[in-house]
Amino acid sequence: MPEFVSVGRASELEEGEVRVFDVDGQAIAVANSAGTLYAFDDTCTHAQCSLAEGDLDGTTVICPCHDGEFDITNGEVLDGPPDEPVIVYPVRVEGDDIQIEV
Amino acid sequence: MLRFLIIGGGLAGVSAAVQLREEGFDGAITIVGEESDQPYDRPPCSKEYLRGDKPFEKILLKPEGFYADNTITTILGSPVTRIDLEGKVVETKTKEQIPYDSLLIATGSRNRKLQVPGSNLEGIWDLRTVADANKIRTEISAGRTAVLVGMGFIGCEVAAALTQAGVKVTILEALAVPFQHVLGREVGQSIEHLHLSNGALVRTNESLAGFEGTYRVQSVSTTAGENIECDFAIVGVGAQPNVELAAAAGLDVDNGIMVDAFCRTSAPDVFAAGDVTRHFHPVAGQSIRVEHWQNALKQGQAAARNMLGIPSEYAEVHWFWSDHYDCNIQYAGFHGPWDELVVRGSVEERKFVGFYLNQGAVSAAVAMNNGRDLRRAKELVRAGATIDPDALRNPDLDLRKLVG
């Protein structure tokens, strides 16, 4: 059964910021794009770099290593070397808790 | 039906074909490539593929079936041997005549070959194609020794892959500090230390004099009079553009096929993209030839749009990456004269972005393990911004806010 897991505080994730959280040993990134949160695998599907170390431009995350670009609303590749989409996860805020469904 | 022909099955040619279909072009597209393999991505050939971490299917530019699904004809393993600009037709090695309405030349570049004593011995390789990588892979096993001639970016990547596989690598570099002309001594030394600390030997101020051996290479002799024993050798001393077809057809060629910012050659309905072009770059204000992955991708896309009559100026800030061990190096901008390197972060810890200033203006940037700032620095390069060096150095200032 999928369940929502609390990973951190929403008030600590500023707009335009991406942070990585450890969820049962899995690195999941949460981005705050104009007040809306999006969760996705932190590991780039191309060469396994951390997407959270890249840049966020609206709802596009750009990998720091080779400029692969993903749409964080659905995980699709927008540009650059990656072939495979990145997995996205439902995310919600309960009180001040960021919760990810895994 | 309009017939668009693309010479070259590398990234520039394939990205143009893909872009043509994405723009809704419903005419015929034919790609003619010299290599017989399905079009593939070259960067992994010096990394994941060379190490055996990725199979060939995983480095294809497009999955099997893509070309048929998109009605793109591929003629592979039979290079174009002649272009008839007047008759608008090309001829392949197998004497096939292919007429076109619009032509894209994306013939790429090839490795420079060194003519030194012993060059013809077995066991001396260079790397460009997947076929080259396959040959080098047969040489790789722990405990063997290799000499790598030339410490360029590809050479460094190969050195890293070999070292990681347990091969004992000696790198010969003619300069006192590798990359000193492009990146400066400080960054060049940092790359040298990266390789030394991972177990490779780097011999600077020393070039290749010749190869010795009876049937296979057994040692490399150097200009310092040394003789370095090895089981095999790899030469990486740069590339040159494949311009011969274009030159023979009468196109303007000068260290690359001359094209304008709209990928147009000197002949009507003939475009060029990728490594083979020396293109006028509106940001740099001059014609430049580069051998970057991103240039092949983006210039190929721009060429496709221009072939369709959609004016599309190619003005990407040139950019490339190179991965050595766990270090990601990136460079953006236009290599040329610079008088100051301003560093944000730590070169010693290999986490920084550096700005090359030419009379105060940012002309290029380099980064190690800091792609985020490098990407932001591209906008400074694009703007040719003159920014207070103290602001560039200050990690608390967001680079995006420094662009005027």
Interface residues (C-beta under 8 A of the other chain):
Chain A: A47 C49 E53 G54 D55 I62 C63 P64 C65 H66 D67 P81 D83
Chain B: D41 P43 E48 P63 W293 Q294 W319 W321 D323 N328 N370 G371 R372 R375 R376
